[in-house]
Amino acid sequence: MRHTRPRGAARRRAEQLLLFPLLAVPLGLALIGPFLPSPGGDRTLPFDPAAPWPGTDHLGSSVLDGLLDGGWGIVVTAAAATLLAYLAGLPIGLAAAATRHRWLDEILMRPFDLLLALPSLLLMLLLASIAPPTAWMLVLIVALVNLPDIARIVRAAALEVAHRPAVEAMWLQGEGWWRTAIGYIGWSILPTVAADAGVRLVGAFYLVAAASFLGVGAGPEASDWAVMVDVNRGGIFLSPWGVVLPAALLVALSVGLNLLFDRLLSRRDLP
């Protein structure tokens, strides 16, 4: 027992040292990279082994140019889709939990049960097949895929709060729906929503990367880390950095986000 605290502190310091490069490098490159001057030169041969490090891609452009420009779309799309999904799912879940009419709860939540029966990737491909391939449409598709889970989680968290004696007293005192549902119930479930938002952001990032890899969101000519992995894999033995570097950035950003949210939740649970 005497060594528990020092070992715990050492483990937390090790996690901090690991978290910073895993998250700062890909996230900083994604957000700042498009605004940096392009160091690459003119196009040369595709997968040119004689080109300066890190080589050229399938079009003969510098891999470094693609790395600088390829993270912005994935990060912004995932963040926008997560925000949009919560803007729609939070009031729906609160309304379903706070209502005293069973029929309203059924109308609000039953369509989401049908969507939850479909795998998220399959649903995304189905929606993308009938929608124009634009960035904003990908945001809407990813938000729609995440919406059923968000609405169900918000409803489940709010349902417990909605049956507290304090809420019953507020209804008896004639408090309005806005003050009761938003002011009390919504504020009470805020930690649960914040915890789920972190996990949901990582899930949205996976969906956007998978969509780009499958050609749903960005075309093969776009500067996108997931697209780079797809289009350059044919020349991996001639110019491996065109696949290794974007794939490593995707993995590092995913792991870094998971570690960050896990650390924030662990800190919140500490006494």
N, C-alpha and C positions, 0 to 999 in steps of 0.2 A: 504493500500500500504506500510505502514511503516513496517509491520510485514512480508512482503512477503519474503524478503531475509533471515531473521533468520529462518523462517519456512522451506524455501528451503534448507538451510544449514543443519538444523536438519534432514530433510528427507534424504539428501545425506549421512550424517553420519550414520543414521540407516541402509541405504542400504549397506554401506560399512561393518558394523558390521554383517549384515546378509549374505553378499556375501562371506566373507572370509571363514567361516566354511562350507557353502554349496558347495563351489568349492574346497577349499584346502583339506578337509578331503577325499572325494572320489577320486579326481585327484592325490593327494599325495599317497594314498593307492594303486591306480592303477599303478603308475609309480615306486614306491619304494617297494611296497609289495613283488614282486617276488624275490627281492634281500635280503630280511630280513630272518634271520634264522627261520625255522619253529618251532613254539612253541607247535604244536600238538603232541600227542603221537601216539602209534600204534592204529590200527583200533580196535573198540569195536563193540557193538551192534548198528544196524541202529536205529536212532532216540532214542538214549539212554537217558531217562530223568535223570539218575543218573550221566551222564557224566559232567565234568566241563564245565562251561559257555564258549562259547555259544552253547554247545551241539554237536551232531554228525549228519551227513547227511544220505542219503539213503544207503550209502555204509559202514557206521560206521566210516568214517573219521571225523576229527575235522572240524567244520564249519569255524573256524578261518583260517585254511589252505586254504580253498576255497576262503575266502574273500581276503586273501593276494595275491593269484595267479589269481583271476578271473577278475580283471579289466584291466589288461595289454592288453589282446587281443581285447577287445571292443574299447578302446581308440585308440590304434595304428591302428586298422583296419579302424575306422572311419576317422582318420586323413589322412591315406594313400589314402583312397578312395576319399576323398575330394580333396587332392592335385592332384591325377591322373586325376580326372574329370576336374579340372581347366587347367591342362597342355594340355588337349585335347580340351576343350570347348572354352578357351580364344582365341587361334588363329583361330578357325573356326568362332566364332562370329565376330572377327575383320575382317576376310577376307570377310564375307558376307556383312558387313556394309560398308567396304571401297571400295569394287569392283564397277566398273562402268558398269559391265555386268550383266544384270538382270538374265540371264540364270544361271550364277554361283551362285548367291544368291539362286535361286530356287533349284539347285542341292544340295547345302550345307544344306539348312534348311528344305526342305520338308520331308526327312526321320525322322527328329526329331518331326515333327508334328504328324506322325503316332505313334511314341513312347509315345508322350504326351497323346494320346487318351487312353492309358492303365493305370490303377492305378499302382502306384509305387510298392506296395506290391505284387500285382498280377504279374507284370512284373518280379520282383525279384524271385518269386516262380517258374515262368515258366523257367527262365534262370537257376535257381539252379537245376531244375529237369533234365536238359540235360547236366549239367556240373559236374565234379568231386568235391566232398565236401572237398575242401582244403581252407586254410586261404587266399592264394593269389587269388583263384578263387572268394571268397567272396568279396575281395577288388575290383576285376574287375567288378563284378556284381553290387555292390553298386555304383561304379564310372559310369557305363553305365546307371544306373537308374537316376543319377543326371545330366548326360551329357546334355540331351535335355534342361532342365531348365536353366542350366548355359549358353549354347550357345545362347538361346533366350534372356536371360537377357543381356548378353554382347553385342549382336547385337543391341538390343533396345537402350542401353545406348550409344553405339558407333555411331548409325545411326544419332542421333542428332548432335554429334560432327563432323561427316563426312560431314555435309552440312553447316558448318560454312564458312564464307568468308576466314578465315585463311587457311583452308584446300584447298579451291579452288585456292588460291594464290600459295600454295605449289605445287599443280599439274601443274599450269601454268608455274611455275619456273623450272619445270623438276625434282622436288625432287623424289627420289625413293620410292617404296612402303614401304620398311622397315622403312625409316625415317618418312614417313607420317603416316602409320598405327600404327606402334609400338611407334615411338618416340613422336608423337603428340596425336593421337587418343587414343592409349593405356594408355598413361600417364594421359590424361584428365579424363578417366573413372575409374581411380584407386580407388577413394573413393567409388564409387558405387560397384565396384568389391569387395573391402574389406568389405563393409557392407553386401553384399550378402554372402561372404565366411563364416562369423560368423553364419548366419542363416543356411547355407548349412551344416556346420559342425554339428550343432545340429540335423538337419534332417538325416545326415548320421549316427549319433550316434543312433537315433531312429531305423533306418533300420537295423543296425548291431545287436542291442539288440533284435529286433523283429525276425530277422533271427536266432539268437542263440536260442531264446525261442521256435521257431518252428522247431529247429533241422536242419536248412539249413546250417549254417556255422560250428558250433562246435557240436560234438557228445555228447550224454548224459554222457560220461565219462570225458569230458573236464572240466577244472576249469574255469568257466565262470559265471559271476553274473547272467546273464539272464538264463543260463542253470540251475543254482542252484535253481532259483525260480521255474522252470518247474519240475525238478526231485524231489524236496523236498516238493512240495505242498501236496503230499499224506500223509505226516506225520506232517502237520502243527500243529495239536493239541497235538502231542507228543513232538516235538522239533520245536517250531515256529520260532526260530532265524535263522534257515536255509533258511527261506523264507523272513522274515521281514527285516533282515539286508541287504542282497543283493538288495532287492527291494528298500529299503530306500537309498542305495548308488546310484542306478540308477536314482531315482527321484531327489536326491540332486544334482547330477552331471548335469542332464538336466536343472533343475531350475537355478543352478549356472551359467551355460553357457549362458542361455537366459538373465539373469540379467547382466552378464558381458558385452555381446555384446550390450545390450540395453543401458547400462551406457556409453560405449565407443561412440556409435552413438549420444547419447544425448550431450555428451561433445563436440563432433565435430560440432554439430549444434549450440552450444552456440555462441553468438556474441563475 
